[in-house]
Amino acid sequence: MTAVDPHDDSLWRWVLQHYRFDPERNQRRWVVVAAYDNEAEFEAALAAHSRQLRDEIDNRDCDGQEQVGGVLWHPGYHAEQARGRLAGEAARHGVDPRPLLQDGPLPSNVAVFGWDADGQAFSLGGDEPPSLPAD
C-alpha cells in the first residue's frame, strides 16, 4: 500500500482515522492514521485496522468506544478550512471578512453575507462541494 502525506493539499486523499483518547489534548478525538491516493488501498487498510481494533476491544486492550473510519479530502481542503476559520474569527471580532478571503473558496458548508457601509448586500461561499475525482 502506498501511503501519502495526509496534509498534501495538492491531491485527493482517502484518510484513515481512529477515534481514540488523545493524551496530549486529554480528550477523545479523530486521529489521522494514514492517507492513500487510491480508494482500494484505503479500503484494504480500513478493513485491516478494523480487524485489529476489534481484536483489541475483544481482548480488552483498548476502550470499547474506539472506532475507525475515513474521509475523502479534496485538493485545497485544508486551505478552505483555514479560510472558513478566518471568516468566523473576523465575524466574531466585527471585522469585514471579504478582504481576508480573496485567495480562494470557502468550504462548501460556510457562507458569509451581509451589507457593506453603502448598504450593498454581499455574499461569499456556500458553494457546492467539489466533485469526486475521475477514475
Order of alpha helices (4+ residues) and beta strands (2+ residues): beta-beta-beta-alpha-beta-alpha-beta-beta
